[in-house]
Amino acid sequence: MFEYEMHQLRSAELIEQAERFRLARFARTQAKARRAERRGRQESSQDAERPVTIGRIRRRRAPRAA
């Protein structure tokens, strides 16, 4: 009987974990879609001839020993 109860508990834990992963994946895809939509709106409102910039400051890398 003990093994059966342990199996049921483990099964319930796995089902809950799968549900959390599914919800997290859904949230990531929704956020990705919102970012893409926002990016598309920004690009359509700006000139096509704008200078190409990265948007963050580039720092020189420290030299490394070979």
C-alpha positions in Angstrom: 0.0 0.0 0.0 2.9 2.4 0.8 4.4 2.1 -2.7 1.0 2.8 -4.3 0.6 6.0 -2.2 4.1 7.1 -3.1 3.4 6.5 -6.7 0.2 8.6 -6.6 2.0 11.4 -4.8 4.8 11.4 -7.4 2.3 11.3 -10.2 0.4 14.3 -8.8 3.7 16.2 -8.5 4.7 15.5 -12.1 1.3 16.6 -13.3 1.6 19.9 -11.4 5.1 20.4 -12.7 4.0 19.8 -16.2 1.2 22.4 -15.8 3.6 25.0 -14.4 5.9 24.4 -17.4 3.0 24.7 -19.8 1.9 28.0 -18.2 5.4 29.3 -18.3 5.9 28.4 -21.9 2.6 30.1 -22.8 3.6 33.2 -20.9 6.9 33.3 -22.8 5.2 33.0 -26.1 2.8 35.8 -25.2 5.6 38.1 -24.1 7.5 37.3 -27.3 4.5 38.1 -29.4 3.9 41.4 -27.6 7.6 42.4 -28.1 7.4 41.5 -31.8 4.2 43.6 -32.2 5.8 46.5 -30.3 8.9 46.3 -32.4 6.9 46.2 -35.6 5.0 49.3 -34.6 8.2 51.1 -33.8 9.8 50.2 -37.1 6.8 51.2 -39.1 6.7 54.6 -37.5 10.4 55.4 -38.0 12.2 56.2 -41.2 13.7 53.4 -43.2 16.8 55.5 -43.7 17.7 55.8 -40.0 21.2 55.0 -38.9 21.9 51.5 -37.8 22.5 51.4 -34.0 22.6 48.5 -31.5 20.9 50.4 -28.7 23.5 49.7 -26.0 26.9 51.0 -25.4 29.7 48.8 -26.7 32.7 48.3 -24.4 36.1 47.2 -25.6 37.0 43.8 -24.5 40.0 43.3 -22.3 42.9 41.6 -24.0 43.4 38.0 -23.2 46.5 35.9 -22.8 46.9 33.3 -25.5 
